[in-house]
């Protein structure tokens, strides 16, 4: 039986992502039959209603389709589906595809180099940076922050803030120019992960994820239109290129958002 273990996320969404991962990996190809609702129940130990929701979500993403009198199968063109978080952006980056599909947009709020004294512990730990002691100013360092709001079909779906250890960038030949690019509030073709992998001369190797509910910081809450301290789905995605931390993406997402 497959494991579905992220307690903070709906079971049907986790099941749907599991099937979508099979499609992305090539295990399931266009036209292939996808597991039936009965098979999903047996594989994941879920109820009929949950299986139905998972299939409905896959259809809404454009991953699967059902023709009259036939079974549910992988769509002929399943790649142009709405993103559901950092995994999708990673897949698009690796494929050299646009990070945003039709109907998806973003608005950059901030692109700057800031002190780690103003950054949360979870982000610093993920980036491999020490948590500074406020009584010892010399222990602080700089980190690059790129924050943006995410939209689909004109609807605000959440936010994503990319954090980049600045000292790693500064050590590389051409690092000063890349820092200038990263701290300019303009979209980076191919994404920051691709830019940094090229700078370090590495390839993206793996990601690490943390998922939970977190209170939205006050400044970001105003942009999202929620009360400061409101709990939202929080995803911390760390992208690695071998031993290098390429970037840490911190997502706040509305629960009903398909893209987030």
Buried (B, 14 or more C-beta within 10 A) or exposed (E): EEEBEBEEBBBBBBBBBBBBEBBBEEEBEEEEEBBEBEEBBEBBEBEEEBBBBBBEBBBEBBBBBEEEEEEBBBBEEBBEBBBBBBBBBBBBBEEEEBBBBEEBEBEEBBBBBBEBEEBBEBBBBBBEBEBBEEEEEEEBBBBBBBBBBBBBEEEBBBBBBBBBBBEBBEEBEEBEEBBEBBBEEEBBEBBBBBBBBBBBEBEBEEBEBBBBEBBBBEEBBEBBEBEEEBEBBBBBBBBBBEEBBBBBBBBBBBEEBBBB
